[in-house]
Amino acid sequence: MERYIGLDAHASTCTLAVVGPSGKRLGSHVVETNARALIEVLRGIGRNRHVCLEEGTLSEWLHEVPEPHVEELVVAGVRKSRGPKRDKPDAFALAGLKARAEKTLLAEARTQREWRLLKTCPGLGPIRTAELLPVVVTPYRFRSRSGFWAYCGLGIVMRSSSDWVRAPSGEWVKTAVQRTRGLNQNFNHTLKRIFKGATTTVIGRAEDDRIYRHYERLLEEGTKPNLAKLTLARQIAAITLALWRSGCDRLPDCDAELEQRICHLALSKRSGISSDADAGGQEPTRRRVGRVHLDRQPHRRKSTRRVDMRSTMGSSGCPSPPPLPAASGA
């Protein structure tokens, strides 16, 4: 159940107000402006927790303290009120601001046919999909999933130094050195938050599906949890892009078959998941799901050959007659 929390902070005390999805006021708490006290109160509130606090001198500190314990944290720039400030009404106003914003966002997203399809992706759900649509707009902005990963802040960057050494022959050659891995720094922060949240949801649910089984297999093989989570986020992003590119108006009746074909398209051997067809050594059969062939090859432009017409034209501009056959000897 969603819980919207408004946080009105001051130097000595903080007021937290909790509002349900319907807008009903569920309660309020007054705690000391202390990290431990804030975390204890937040843990006592049911999930999923969405915190909204007002921009101010304490907003940077408050953004760091409760962020690991909530699903979403928003800093809002609220207009200054002309009347006297009151802590409890201000906290409930912040909580209701977040709830009203999500209702408006969902109402607009329901008019888009892509929203009904993409919300079925692992871990996305209706809210994250509604935030995703206006940012990406169209999947055809990206030629491949690598570009989409980089736009989402999930692109892996290799950095190295002192690559060139002198060989015994005196020439400079490039040698294999230990390279530092990291993620690209220029990205869309909203999309990264969406796919990181979707990954956390998939791991938290721990359902017996293909994505979560691959996450468990990575941990069993010795992969660090943060790297396994990154792999999962890249896979969810690839599935989202592939499903959006499929162009289906709705999910067909064969949901299991669609999921299998999308996973086969989005999760290649580089991500550690291979389809049943790859395991058996057979090529996947060509099937039609909805209106689009999900396994067809990308379109290739046909090469055109330019013909020099001057070589086939005579001096008068008319086609040259074919050569006469050689005369046979008498």
Order of alpha helices (4+ residues) and beta strands (2+ residues): beta-beta-beta-alpha-beta-alpha-beta-alpha-alpha-alpha-alpha-beta-beta-beta-beta-alpha-alpha-alpha-alpha-alpha
